[in-house]
Amino acid sequence: MLSRIDRSLLYAVLFLMVLGILFVFSSSSYFSLRYTGNIYTYAMKQMFFVLLGFGVMIFMARYEYTELRRWIKPIVFLTFFLLLLVFVPGLGSVRGGARRWISLGFFDMNPAEFAKLVVVIYLSFILTKKQRKLGDFTFGFLPPLLIVTAMFFIILMQSGFSIAVLLLMVGMVMFFVGGASLKHLLSVSLLSLPVLVAFVVKVAYRKARVLSFLNPWNDPYGKGYHLIQSYRAFANAGWFGKGLGNSTQKIGALPTPHTDFIYAIITEEMGLVVALLLLGVYLFIFLRAFLIAKRIKDPFGQLLGYGIASLFGFHVLLNIGVTTGLFPPTGVSLPFVSYGGSSLLMFSCAMGILLNLSAHGDEVHATVKEVQRNFDEAFD
């Protein structure tokens, strides 16, 4: 199986993993020294999760993706259990007013990160299973929508608005690609829009984030502070940057230089050339994921590929969009580069599934070529 995987995709992901270790070390050195007394703390943890993530990716690349259908119910139940476990006193960990993590000692696991991939797998299964019933709103479209909505509201209760919205976005893409009625999708979207707006407007800090995003200089030392400091990182960059490790914005200016705003630090240190190169690698992975999905003939596998492609693409778009001021601050990670074990393991699993799909896609592609060759020989 591994001999037939898409090697260009594998190498691109490995490149991001190695780059992630390097830039987490560079961007977190001051933060790490200040809060742990050791400049290597976050880099060493990132290296551990990269090695673990690599193992997970290879395992999923070897594991027959069709077997995921057998485990979908336990996976969904386990996801709901973990999402609710966050609210248990003593287990749930709170950071910055958000209760999203389960404390495991060595690291805090964020179940919402894994929920996004679970939604992709679940919808791939249920939408192919109910293909003929999707036109029926009550018995075809509504049941999977309720599962996605339930996860959305649980994550929302954890103060994870951005992750919840991203999950909803991926879900809507999959409903569309999976053949759901456009009328149903538009109706649900139009009904959901006022609810989402209300969740922003009625919560003070979310409303402040949106207003500061529109004009961060109205509150330069408050809600607009992060974005202004990110702008300064880009302004200091030039074409070739200030040099690896020489960022000034990571020294107390950007509070989360190794997570949400790591792309700004990379640009400041390595310049626009490297920043565009990194963007090119992300675009390459997204396009490879899309092409792999397109080549799969199995509806479950095809929808799985499109779901992973959209999940990956939305993550990159939102993270880089936040650092460049295109979107309000979201707290969405940059795949394989931002510090964080949960996100890295989730994307490692997703890429492993995609590599597994690529092997099947190659089989299909080879079969088509063989049929064409036999056809040509028969009429030669």
Secondary structure per residue as TSV (DSSP state, phi and psi in degrees):
chain	resnum	aa	ss	phi	psi
A	1	M	-	360.0	-45.9
A	2	L	G	-64.9	-26.2
A	3	S	G	-70.3	-16.3
A	4	R	G	-108.1	3.9
A	5	I	S	-73.1	163.1
A	6	D	-	-74.1	100.9
A	7	R	H	-69.5	-31.1
A	8	S	H	-64.8	-37.6
A	9	L	H	-66.3	-44.1
A	10	L	H	-59.1	-47.1
A	11	Y	H	-65.5	-36.3
A	12	A	H	-65.1	-41.2
A	13	V	H	-67.7	-42.5
A	14	L	H	-61.3	-39.2
A	15	F	H	-58.9	-45.3
A	16	L	H	-65.1	-38.7
A	17	M	H	-61.8	-46.5
A	18	V	H	-66.2	-42.8
A	19	L	H	-61.9	-36.5
A	20	G	H	-61.1	-43.8
A	21	I	H	-60.9	-45.8
A	22	L	H	-61.7	-47.0
A	23	F	H	-80.3	-26.4
A	24	V	H	-65.2	-40.9
A	25	F	H	-61.4	-48.6
A	26	S	H	-64.6	-45.1
A	27	S	H	-77.5	-24.5
A	28	S	H	-99.8	-3.3
A	29	S	H	-57.1	-47.8
A	30	Y	H	-67.1	-47.1
A	31	F	H	-58.9	-44.0
A	32	S	H	-65.8	-43.3
A	33	L	H	-64.7	-38.8
A	34	R	H	-68.2	-40.3
A	35	Y	H	-101.3	-18.0
A	36	T	H	-123.4	-13.5
A	37	G	S	81.6	6.7
A	38	N	-	-142.7	125.3
A	39	I	T	-71.1	-14.7
A	40	Y	T	-96.2	-3.8
A	41	T	H	-53.9	-55.5
A	42	Y	H	-72.4	-33.7
A	43	A	H	-66.0	-40.3
A	44	M	H	-66.7	-39.7
A	45	K	H	-65.1	-40.5
A	46	Q	H	-63.3	-39.8
A	47	M	H	-63.2	-40.6
A	48	F	H	-60.5	-46.5
A	49	F	H	-71.6	-27.6
A	50	V	H	-65.5	-45.1
A	51	L	H	-64.3	-42.9
A	52	L	H	-65.0	-42.6
A	53	G	H	-63.2	-37.7
A	54	F	H	-62.4	-42.0
A	55	G	H	-63.1	-42.4
A	56	V	H	-62.4	-42.6
A	57	M	H	-63.4	-44.4
A	58	I	H	-66.0	-39.3
A	59	F	H	-60.9	-46.7
A	60	M	H	-69.8	-27.8
A	61	A	H	-68.4	-29.5
A	62	R	H	-89.2	-23.0
A	63	Y	S	-79.4	127.2
A	64	E	-	-60.1	116.8
A	65	Y	G	-61.6	-28.2
A	66	T	G	-65.1	-22.0
A	67	E	G	-69.1	-18.3
A	68	L	H	-60.7	-27.6
A	69	R	H	-63.4	-30.6
A	70	R	H	-69.4	-27.5
A	71	W	H	-103.0	3.5
A	72	I	H	-61.8	-42.4
A	73	K	H	-64.3	-49.9
A	74	P	H	-59.6	-36.5
A	75	I	H	-64.8	-43.1
A	76	V	H	-66.5	-44.7
A	77	F	H	-61.9	-42.5
A	78	L	H	-63.2	-39.0
A	79	T	H	-63.4	-46.0
A	80	F	H	-60.9	-41.1
A	81	F	H	-61.1	-45.8
A	82	L	H	-68.3	-37.7
A	83	L	H	-62.8	-37.3
A	84	L	H	-79.4	-26.5
A	85	L	H	-63.3	-24.1
A	86	V	T	-58.4	-29.6
A	87	F	T	-85.5	-3.8
A	88	V	S	-77.4	122.0
A	89	P	T	-58.0	136.1
A	90	G	T	94.1	-27.2
A	91	L	T	-102.7	-44.0
A	92	G	E	-71.1	135.0
A	93	S	E	-109.7	136.7
A	94	V	E	-111.0	132.0
A	95	R	E	-135.3	128.7
A	96	G	T	56.8	31.0
A	97	G	T	84.9	-1.8
A	98	A	E	-105.9	132.7
A	99	R	E	-105.7	91.1
A	100	R	E	-126.2	-6.2
A	101	W	E	-119.8	151.5
A	102	I	E	-108.8	121.4
A	103	S	E	-76.1	120.6
A	104	L	-	-115.0	15.9
A	105	G	S	90.7	-80.1
A	106	F	S	-68.1	-35.6
A	107	F	S	-152.0	163.0
A	108	D	E	-100.1	120.1
A	109	M	E	-84.6	136.1
A	110	N	-	-105.9	100.2
A	111	P	H	-61.9	-26.3
A	112	A	H	-62.7	-30.7
A	113	E	H	-63.4	-43.5
A	114	F	H	-73.9	-27.5
A	115	A	H	-60.8	-33.1
A	116	K	H	-63.1	-43.3
A	117	L	H	-71.3	-36.7
A	118	V	H	-61.3	-40.1
A	119	V	H	-61.4	-40.0
A	120	V	H	-61.9	-47.7
A	121	I	H	-66.1	-45.2
A	122	Y	H	-61.5	-48.5
A	123	L	H	-66.6	-34.5
A	124	S	H	-59.6	-40.5
A	125	F	H	-71.7	-52.8
A	126	I	H	-72.6	-34.6
A	127	L	H	-71.7	-30.9
A	128	T	H	-77.4	-34.2
A	129	K	H	-68.8	-38.4
A	130	K	T	-100.9	24.9
A	131	Q	G	-51.5	-44.1
A	132	R	G	-76.9	-14.5
A	133	K	G	-103.5	-0.4
A	134	L	T	-63.9	-24.3
A	135	G	T	-70.6	-19.6
A	136	D	-	-88.4	113.7
A	137	F	I	-62.9	-45.0
A	138	T	I	-71.4	-45.7
A	139	F	I	-103.2	-12.9
A	140	G	I	-110.6	-54.3
A	141	F	I	-82.1	-41.2
A	142	L	H	-67.1	-45.8
A	143	P	H	-55.3	-51.6
A	144	P	H	-65.5	-31.3
A	145	L	H	-63.2	-38.1
A	146	L	H	-65.2	-37.6
A	147	I	H	-62.5	-47.9
A	148	V	H	-63.6	-42.2
A	149	T	H	-64.2	-39.7
A	150	A	H	-61.6	-44.5
A	151	M	H	-64.1	-39.4
A	152	F	H	-57.1	-48.1
A	153	F	H	-71.4	-34.9
A	154	I	H	-64.6	-44.6
A	155	I	H	-65.6	-36.4
A	156	L	H	-62.5	-38.9
A	157	M	H	-64.6	-21.8
A	158	Q	T	-84.8	7.4
A	159	S	T	64.2	35.2
A	160	G	-	-109.7	56.1
A	161	F	H	-58.2	-45.7
A	162	S	H	-65.4	-41.2
A	163	I	H	-67.2	-39.3
A	164	A	H	-63.5	-42.7
A	165	V	H	-67.0	-39.5
A	166	L	H	-62.0	-42.8
A	167	L	H	-59.2	-41.1
A	168	L	H	-66.6	-39.6
A	169	M	H	-62.9	-46.3
A	170	V	H	-62.2	-42.0
A	171	G	H	-60.1	-43.8
A	172	M	H	-65.0	-38.7
A	173	V	H	-61.0	-43.2
A	174	M	H	-69.5	-37.0
A	175	F	H	-60.7	-42.3
A	176	F	H	-65.2	-50.5
A	177	V	H	-66.2	-33.0
A	178	G	T	-74.5	-5.4
A	179	G	T	99.7	16.0
A	180	A	-	-66.5	154.8
A	181	S	-	-62.4	129.3
A	182	L	H	-62.8	-32.9
A	183	K	H	-62.7	-43.9
A	184	H	H	-65.0	-42.3
A	185	L	H	-64.0	-44.4
A	186	L	H	-65.3	-39.9
A	187	S	H	-62.9	-47.7
A	188	V	H	-64.0	-41.2
A	189	S	H	-63.0	-45.0
A	190	L	H	-66.2	-36.5
A	191	L	H	-72.5	-31.3
A	192	S	H	-77.0	-29.9
A	193	L	H	-57.7	-48.4
A	194	P	H	-61.8	-33.5
A	195	V	H	-65.6	-45.5
A	196	L	H	-63.8	-41.9
A	197	V	H	-61.8	-40.8
A	198	A	H	-63.4	-39.4
A	199	F	H	-64.4	-26.2
A	200	V	H	-82.9	-50.2
A	201	V	H	-68.1	-37.9
A	202	K	T	-80.6	-12.1
A	203	V	S	-106.9	120.0
A	204	A	H	-56.9	-47.5
A	205	Y	H	-70.8	-30.6
A	206	R	H	-70.1	-42.7
A	207	K	H	-61.2	-41.9
A	208	A	H	-63.4	-36.9
A	209	R	H	-62.5	-44.6
A	210	V	H	-65.6	-43.9
A	211	L	H	-65.2	-38.8
A	212	S	H	-70.2	-31.6
A	213	F	H	-64.8	-38.5
A	214	L	H	-67.6	-36.0
A	215	N	-	-152.1	85.0
A	216	P	G	-63.3	-22.6
A	217	W	G	-75.7	-8.0
A	218	N	G	-68.8	-26.1
A	219	D	S	-141.5	66.2
A	220	P	T	-64.7	-22.3
A	221	Y	T	-109.3	8.6
A	222	G	T	-122.1	-114.8
A	223	K	T	-67.5	-23.6
A	224	G	T	-90.0	-0.5
A	225	Y	H	-62.0	-49.0
A	226	H	H	-57.1	-48.1
A	227	L	H	-66.6	-40.3
A	228	I	H	-63.0	-42.3
A	229	Q	H	-65.8	-33.9
A	230	S	H	-66.1	-42.3
A	231	Y	H	-57.6	-42.0
A	232	R	H	-65.0	-36.0
A	233	A	H	-61.6	-43.8
A	234	F	H	-67.1	-39.2
A	235	A	H	-65.2	-31.1
A	236	N	T	-81.5	-7.6
A	237	A	T	-75.1	-54.7
A	238	G	T	70.2	-167.4
A	239	W	T	-74.6	-33.2
A	240	F	T	-122.2	7.3
A	241	G	-	74.0	-178.2
A	242	K	S	-94.5	-3.1
A	243	G	-	103.8	145.3
A	244	L	T	-58.5	126.6
A	245	G	T	89.2	-3.9
A	246	N	-	-101.4	14.4
A	247	S	-	-63.9	137.8
A	248	T	S	-96.2	-23.7
A	249	Q	T	-71.2	-23.3
A	250	K	T	-78.0	-12.5
A	251	I	T	-89.1	67.6
A	252	G	T	89.0	-12.9
A	253	A	T	-77.1	-52.7
A	254	L	S	-94.1	115.1
A	255	P	S	-63.4	-27.0
A	256	T	-	-126.4	64.6
A	257	P	T	-70.9	-21.2
A	258	H	T	-101.7	1.7
A	259	T	T	-121.4	-94.5
A	260	D	T	-64.3	-35.3
A	261	F	T	-111.1	26.6
A	262	I	H	-65.7	-29.5
A	263	Y	H	-64.5	-34.4
A	264	A	H	-65.8	-40.2
A	265	I	H	-68.6	-41.7
A	266	I	H	-58.6	-44.8
A	267	T	H	-65.0	-42.7
A	268	E	H	-62.0	-41.5
A	269	E	H	-82.6	-37.8
A	270	M	H	-108.3	-10.2
A	271	G	H	90.0	172.0
A	272	L	H	-66.3	-28.7
A	273	V	H	-61.0	-50.3
A	274	V	H	-69.0	-37.2
A	275	A	H	-61.3	-41.7
A	276	L	H	-71.3	-35.4
A	277	L	H	-61.6	-44.8
A	278	L	H	-62.2	-42.3
A	279	L	H	-61.0	-37.5
A	280	G	H	-64.4	-38.2
A	281	V	H	-64.5	-42.1
A	282	Y	H	-63.5	-41.4
A	283	L	H	-64.8	-39.0
A	284	F	H	-61.3	-46.3
A	285	I	H	-63.4	-42.3
A	286	F	H	-60.9	-45.8
A	287	L	H	-67.4	-37.9
A	288	R	H	-63.5	-42.3
A	289	A	H	-60.5	-43.4
A	290	F	H	-63.5	-43.3
A	291	L	H	-69.1	-37.5
A	292	I	H	-61.6	-45.9
A	293	A	H	-61.7	-40.4
A	294	K	H	-64.6	-31.2
A	295	R	H	-80.5	-19.2
A	296	I	-	-74.9	132.4
A	297	K	-	-90.6	-25.2
A	298	D	S	-70.0	121.4
A	299	P	H	-57.0	-40.0
A	300	F	H	-62.2	-48.4
A	301	G	H	-65.4	-39.1
A	302	Q	H	-64.2	-45.4
A	303	L	H	-66.1	-35.6
A	304	L	H	-61.2	-44.0
A	305	G	H	-64.9	-44.4
A	306	Y	H	-64.5	-36.9
A	307	G	H	-65.3	-43.7
A	308	I	H	-65.3	-40.1
A	309	A	H	-61.0	-44.3
A	310	S	H	-69.0	-39.0
A	311	L	H	-61.2	-46.5
A	312	F	H	-63.7	-47.3
A	313	G	H	-63.4	-43.4
A	314	F	H	-63.5	-38.8
A	315	H	H	-60.6	-49.1
A	316	V	H	-64.0	-45.9
A	317	L	H	-59.4	-47.1
A	318	L	H	-69.7	-42.2
A	319	N	H	-64.7	-51.6
A	320	I	H	-69.2	-33.2
A	321	G	H	-62.3	-35.7
A	322	V	H	-69.4	-46.3
A	323	T	H	-65.6	-27.7
A	324	T	T	-97.9	1.4
A	325	G	T	84.4	15.4
A	326	L	S	-81.1	-28.0
A	327	F	S	-132.4	157.1
A	328	P	-	-64.9	157.3
A	329	P	-	-53.0	132.2
A	330	T	-	-122.8	-27.8
A	331	G	-	79.5	22.9
A	332	V	-	-94.0	133.0
A	333	S	-	-77.4	158.8
A	334	L	-	-92.0	115.3
A	335	P	T	-51.8	127.8
A	336	F	T	69.7	-7.4
A	337	V	T	-112.2	-42.6
A	338	S	S	-64.2	147.1
A	339	Y	S	-67.8	137.2
A	340	G	-	149.4	120.3
A	341	G	H	-70.1	-40.6
A	342	S	H	-63.4	-47.3
A	343	S	H	-63.6	-42.9
A	344	L	H	-65.1	-42.4
A	345	L	H	-68.1	-37.5
A	346	M	H	-63.7	-46.4
A	347	F	H	-70.9	-30.2
A	348	S	H	-63.6	-42.9
A	349	C	H	-63.6	-43.7
A	350	A	H	-62.7	-43.1
A	351	M	H	-69.3	-32.0
A	352	G	H	-63.5	-43.0
A	353	I	H	-62.1	-41.7
A	354	L	H	-64.3	-40.3
A	355	L	H	-63.4	-39.0
A	356	N	H	-62.0	-42.5
A	357	L	H	-63.1	-36.7
A	358	S	H	-63.7	-34.1
A	359	A	H	-65.3	-40.6
A	360	H	H	-70.1	-35.1
A	361	G	H	-64.6	-38.5
A	362	D	H	-64.5	-37.8
A	363	E	H	-61.9	-45.7
A	364	V	H	-63.1	-44.5
A	365	H	H	-62.2	-42.0
A	366	A	H	-64.9	-39.8
A	367	T	H	-62.7	-42.7
A	368	V	H	-62.3	-42.9
A	369	K	H	-64.3	-38.2
A	370	E	H	-65.8	-42.7
A	371	V	H	-61.9	-42.4
A	372	Q	H	-63.3	-40.8
A	373	R	H	-64.9	-42.6
A	374	N	H	-64.2	-36.7
A	375	F	H	-65.0	-43.5
A	376	D	H	-65.2	-40.2
A	377	E	H	-66.1	-34.5
A	378	A	H	-67.1	-30.1
A	379	F	T	-109.5	11.7
A	380	D	-	-77.3	360.0
